[in-house]
Amino acid sequence: MNSKRNILKMAVVAGMVAVSGLSLAQSGKPVRMLLPLAPGGGSDTIGRAVANEMSKTLGVTIVAENKPGASGTLALNDVIRAPASSPTFGLVLGSTLAVVPHLMKVPYDSVNGIKPVVQLGVTPFVLLVNKNHPAKTLAEFVALSKRNPQSFGSYGAGTSSHVAGEAFNNAAGLKQVHVPYKGTAPAINDLLGSQVDSVVADFGVAGQHLGKDGKLRALAVTGPTRSEGFPDVPTFGEQGFPAMNELVGWIAFVTSANTSDEQVATWAKAASNALRVPEVRQRLISLGYVPAGTHGKEFDKIVADEPVRWGSLIKAFKITLEN
């Protein structure tokens, strides 16, 4: 009897989700998707690729709008303030939710103002050096840095790459000098020119400079396992620094807290299905992301836990937007 009730309950829920998607399609209203970065970047490309597949599944037009700036808070603020009559979701970087609110005042409630929709992909941070750097392994880099402190670049003071770099300093007992840049591209450019000793970045940007013909060398990646896109790069944990395992970046779709649960479930299902499309999945992998598709209570927990994890590190390392 219980099994029959469970089957009936599942059928009702599935029907509600289907009706929600159908009603949205029949309304004829386009869906807005806010993107926090300039067009053409890795995360922007992923967001558009997933949204394109969602549009086919839901039978609605999804209009992409780029609103870069202020560490992703401008786009997220538009998502949160979107009226209920205008269906809107947005791409968000994990750092915008987990790191930024600890370092700057944001014009919204980053906890209660949003509803998580779906985590699209997870990307490890990678410690990069120029291919001409004398250190060929992480152990060699640590030994060299203890003799002669190195510098590490991040894509900005108070960013997740800055926090990850300081976490490695702490784990390895190093005193690397932090060099903040205004974005990953200028940090990578200075590394290519050997003007900084190392850079902590994510594979979404660094991947194009790696490989046999690349000009950079990856010494280690964060996360519990090696990157599917770059399986030859060992993790920090494999090399004696397990504290780095949980520090990963991610991208996701979120929406306003005013959005109905039925609508959130509809978008989440469509996005998760999009991530199973081979072309979309390969796009994420080629950019250094592990396709996720996590939604529901599991993703709600990630969104709740990540600010606590990163906040404790920011406090422990006394990180500010100025250092």
C-alpha positions as CSV (number, residue, x, y, z in Angstrom):
1,M,0.0,0.0,0.0
2,N,2.8,2.4,0.9
3,S,4.6,1.7,-2.4
4,K,1.4,2.5,-4.3
5,R,1.0,5.8,-2.4
6,N,4.6,6.7,-3.1
7,I,4.2,6.0,-6.8
8,L,1.0,8.1,-6.8
9,K,2.8,11.0,-5.0
10,M,5.7,10.9,-7.4
11,A,3.3,11.0,-10.3
12,V,1.5,14.0,-8.9
13,V,4.8,15.9,-8.3
14,A,5.9,15.1,-11.9
15,G,2.6,16.3,-13.2
16,M,2.9,19.6,-11.3
17,V,6.4,20.2,-12.8
18,A,5.1,19.4,-16.3
19,V,2.1,21.7,-15.9
20,S,4.4,24.5,-14.6
21,G,6.6,24.2,-17.6
22,L,3.5,24.0,-19.9
23,S,1.9,27.1,-18.3
24,L,5.1,29.1,-18.8
25,A,5.3,28.1,-22.4
26,Q,1.6,28.9,-23.0
27,S,2.1,32.3,-21.4
28,G,4.3,33.4,-24.3
29,K,6.5,35.3,-21.9
30,P,10.2,35.2,-22.6
31,V,12.5,34.2,-19.7
32,R,15.3,36.6,-18.8
33,M,18.8,35.1,-18.0
34,L,21.2,37.5,-16.4
35,L,24.9,36.8,-16.9
36,P,27.5,38.4,-14.5
37,L,30.4,38.5,-17.0
38,A,31.2,40.0,-20.4
39,P,30.2,38.0,-23.4
40,G,32.6,35.3,-24.7
41,G,34.2,34.0,-21.5
42,G,34.0,30.4,-20.3
43,S,31.2,30.8,-17.8
44,D,29.2,33.0,-20.1
45,T,29.5,30.4,-22.9
46,I,28.4,27.6,-20.5
47,G,25.4,29.6,-19.4
48,R,24.2,30.3,-22.9
49,A,24.8,26.7,-24.0
50,V,22.6,25.3,-21.1
51,A,20.0,28.0,-21.6
52,N,19.7,27.1,-25.3
53,E,18.9,23.5,-24.5
54,M,16.5,24.6,-21.8
55,S,14.7,26.8,-24.3
56,K,14.1,23.8,-26.6
57,T,12.8,21.7,-23.7
58,L,10.5,24.3,-22.2
59,G,9.3,25.8,-25.5
60,V,10.1,29.3,-24.4
61,T,12.5,32.0,-25.5
62,I,15.3,32.6,-23.0
63,V,16.8,36.1,-23.5
64,A,20.4,36.4,-22.3
65,E,21.5,39.8,-20.8
66,N,25.1,40.5,-19.8
67,K,25.6,42.7,-16.7
68,P,29.2,42.4,-15.6
69,G,30.8,44.2,-12.7
70,A,31.1,44.4,-8.9
71,S,32.1,40.8,-8.5
72,G,28.8,39.5,-10.0
73,T,26.6,41.5,-7.6
74,L,25.1,43.8,-10.3
75,A,23.6,40.8,-12.2
76,L,22.5,39.0,-9.0
77,N,20.8,42.2,-7.7
78,D,18.8,42.4,-11.0
79,V,17.8,38.7,-10.6
80,I,16.7,39.2,-7.0
81,R,14.7,42.3,-7.8
82,A,13.0,41.0,-10.9
83,P,9.2,41.2,-10.5
84,A,7.2,38.0,-10.2
85,S,5.5,38.8,-13.5
86,S,8.8,38.6,-15.4
87,P,10.3,35.1,-15.1
88,T,14.1,35.6,-14.5
89,F,17.0,33.5,-13.4
90,G,20.7,34.3,-13.5
91,L,24.1,32.7,-13.7
92,V,26.1,33.1,-10.5
93,L,29.7,32.3,-9.6
94,G,30.0,30.5,-6.2
95,S,32.3,33.2,-5.0
96,T,29.5,35.8,-5.4
97,L,27.5,34.0,-2.8
98,A,30.2,32.5,-0.6
99,V,33.0,35.1,-0.6
100,V,31.8,38.5,-1.6
101,P,29.2,39.1,1.2
102,H,32.0,38.7,3.8
103,L,34.1,41.5,2.2
104,M,31.7,44.1,0.9
105,K,28.2,45.4,1.5
106,V,25.8,44.0,-1.0
107,P,22.4,45.6,-1.9
108,Y,20.4,42.5,-1.2
109,D,19.9,39.6,1.2
110,S,22.3,37.0,-0.1
111,V,20.8,34.3,2.1
112,N,17.0,34.9,2.0
113,G,16.8,36.9,-1.3
114,I,17.5,34.0,-3.6
115,K,16.3,30.5,-4.4
116,P,19.0,28.1,-5.7
117,V,18.0,26.5,-9.0
118,V,20.8,24.2,-10.1
119,Q,24.5,23.9,-9.8
120,L,25.9,23.6,-13.4
121,G,29.5,22.7,-12.8
122,V,32.4,22.6,-10.4
123,T,35.9,23.7,-11.2
124,P,39.0,23.2,-9.1
125,F,41.5,25.9,-8.5
126,V,44.9,25.3,-10.0
127,L,48.4,26.4,-9.0
128,L,50.1,27.6,-12.2
129,V,53.7,28.4,-13.0
130,N,55.5,29.4,-16.2
131,K,56.9,26.4,-18.1
132,N,60.3,27.9,-17.6
133,H,59.9,28.0,-13.8
134,P,62.5,25.7,-12.2
135,A,59.9,23.8,-10.1
136,K,58.5,20.9,-12.0
137,T,56.4,19.5,-9.1
138,L,54.6,20.9,-6.1
139,A,57.2,19.5,-3.8
140,E,59.9,21.4,-5.7
141,F,57.9,24.6,-5.6
142,V,57.4,24.3,-1.8
143,A,61.1,23.7,-1.2
144,L,62.0,26.6,-3.5
145,S,59.5,28.9,-1.9
146,K,60.8,28.1,1.6
147,R,64.3,29.0,0.5
148,N,63.3,32.1,-1.5
149,P,59.6,33.2,-1.0
150,Q,57.7,33.2,-4.2
151,S,54.8,35.5,-5.3
152,F,51.4,34.3,-6.3
153,G,48.9,36.2,-8.3
154,S,45.1,36.0,-8.0
155,Y,42.3,37.6,-10.0
156,G,41.7,40.2,-7.2
157,A,42.0,40.9,-3.5
158,G,39.3,39.1,-1.6
159,T,38.4,36.7,-4.5
160,S,38.2,33.0,-4.1
161,S,41.5,32.6,-5.9
162,H,43.1,34.9,-3.3
163,V,41.6,32.9,-0.4
164,A,42.7,29.6,-2.0
165,G,46.3,30.9,-2.4
166,E,46.4,31.9,1.3
167,A,45.0,28.6,2.3
168,F,47.9,26.9,0.5
169,N,50.3,29.3,2.2
170,N,48.9,28.2,5.5
171,A,48.9,24.5,4.7
172,A,52.5,24.5,3.4
173,G,53.9,26.9,5.9
174,L,54.9,29.4,3.1
175,K,55.1,33.1,3.0
176,Q,54.3,33.8,-0.7
177,V,53.6,37.4,-1.5
178,H,50.1,38.0,-2.8
179,V,49.8,40.0,-6.0
180,P,46.2,41.0,-6.8
181,Y,45.1,41.6,-10.4
182,K,41.9,43.0,-11.9
183,G,40.8,39.7,-13.4
184,T,42.4,36.4,-14.4
185,A,43.5,37.5,-17.8
186,P,46.0,40.1,-16.6
187,A,47.3,37.7,-14.0
188,I,47.9,35.0,-16.6
189,N,49.5,37.5,-18.9
190,D,52.0,38.5,-16.2
191,L,52.7,34.8,-15.5
192,L,53.3,34.2,-19.2
193,G,55.8,37.1,-19.0
194,S,57.4,35.7,-15.8
195,Q,56.5,38.9,-13.9
196,V,54.9,36.9,-11.1
197,D,56.1,33.4,-9.9
198,S,52.7,31.7,-9.8
199,V,49.0,32.2,-10.2
200,V,46.0,30.6,-8.5
201,A,43.2,30.4,-11.1
202,D,40.5,28.1,-12.2
203,F,40.6,25.7,-15.1
204,G,37.9,27.7,-16.9
205,V,40.5,30.3,-17.8
206,A,43.8,28.5,-17.4
207,G,43.0,25.4,-19.6
208,Q,43.8,27.0,-22.9
209,H,47.4,27.7,-21.7
210,L,48.1,24.1,-20.6
211,G,49.0,20.9,-22.4
212,K,52.0,19.9,-24.5
213,D,52.0,23.1,-26.5
214,G,51.0,25.4,-23.6
215,K,53.2,28.0,-22.0
216,L,52.1,27.2,-18.4
217,R,52.6,24.3,-16.1
218,A,49.9,23.1,-13.6
219,L,51.5,21.9,-10.3
220,A,48.3,20.9,-8.4
221,V,44.5,21.2,-8.4
222,T,42.1,21.6,-5.5
223,G,39.2,19.2,-5.1
224,P,39.0,15.6,-4.0
225,T,39.7,14.1,-7.4
226,R,41.7,15.1,-10.5
227,S,40.0,17.1,-13.2
228,E,38.4,15.1,-15.9
229,G,39.6,17.6,-18.5
230,F,43.2,17.6,-17.2
231,P,43.7,14.1,-15.6
232,D,47.5,14.4,-15.6
233,V,47.5,17.2,-13.0
234,P,47.6,15.7,-9.4
235,T,45.5,17.1,-6.6
236,F,46.9,19.0,-3.6
237,G,45.6,16.2,-1.5
238,E,47.6,13.6,-3.4
239,Q,50.7,15.7,-2.7
240,G,50.2,16.0,1.1
241,F,47.8,18.9,1.4
242,P,44.3,17.5,2.0
243,A,43.1,20.8,3.5
244,M,42.8,22.1,-0.1
245,N,40.3,19.3,-1.2
246,E,37.1,21.3,-0.4
247,L,38.1,24.6,-2.0
248,V,36.5,24.5,-5.4
249,G,34.8,27.0,-7.6
250,W,31.4,26.5,-9.1
251,I,28.7,28.1,-11.3
252,A,25.0,27.8,-11.0
253,F,21.6,29.2,-11.8
254,V,19.7,31.0,-9.1
255,T,16.5,33.0,-9.0
256,S,14.6,35.4,-6.8
257,A,13.0,34.2,-3.6
258,N,9.7,35.3,-5.0
259,T,9.8,32.6,-7.7
260,S,7.5,29.7,-7.1
261,D,8.9,26.3,-6.1
262,E,7.2,24.8,-9.1
263,Q,9.0,27.1,-11.5
264,V,12.3,26.5,-9.8
265,A,11.8,22.7,-10.2
266,T,10.9,23.1,-13.8
267,W,14.1,25.1,-14.6
268,A,16.2,22.8,-12.5
269,K,15.0,19.7,-14.4
270,A,15.5,21.4,-17.8
271,A,19.0,22.5,-16.9
272,S,20.0,19.1,-15.5
273,N,18.8,17.5,-18.7
274,A,20.7,20.0,-20.8
275,L,23.9,19.0,-19.0
276,R,23.4,15.4,-20.3
277,V,23.5,16.6,-23.9
278,P,27.0,15.4,-25.1
279,E,27.9,18.7,-26.8
280,V,27.0,20.7,-23.7
281,R,28.7,18.3,-21.3
282,Q,31.9,18.4,-23.5
283,R,31.8,22.2,-23.5
284,L,32.0,22.2,-19.7
285,I,34.7,19.6,-19.6
286,S,36.9,21.4,-22.1
287,L,36.7,24.5,-20.0
288,G,37.8,22.6,-16.9
289,Y,34.4,22.1,-15.3
290,V,32.9,18.9,-13.9
291,P,29.2,18.9,-15.0
292,A,27.0,18.7,-12.0
293,G,23.3,19.2,-12.3
294,T,22.8,19.2,-8.5
295,H,19.5,20.7,-7.4
296,G,16.8,20.5,-4.8
297,K,17.8,20.0,-1.1
298,E,21.3,18.9,-2.0
299,F,22.1,22.2,-3.8
300,D,20.2,24.2,-1.1
301,K,22.7,22.7,1.4
302,I,25.7,23.7,-0.7
303,V,24.5,27.3,-1.0
304,A,24.0,27.4,2.8
305,D,27.3,25.7,3.7
306,E,29.7,27.4,1.3
307,P,29.5,30.9,2.9
308,V,30.4,29.4,6.2
309,R,33.4,27.5,4.9
310,W,34.9,30.5,2.9
311,G,33.9,33.0,5.7
312,S,36.0,31.1,8.2
313,L,39.0,31.2,6.0
314,I,38.6,34.9,5.2
315,K,38.5,35.6,8.9
316,A,41.4,33.2,9.8
317,F,43.7,34.7,7.1
318,K,42.5,38.3,7.8
319,I,41.7,38.8,4.1
320,T,40.3,42.2,3.0
321,L,39.7,43.9,-0.3
322,E,42.9,45.8,0.2
323,N,45.4,43.0,0.9
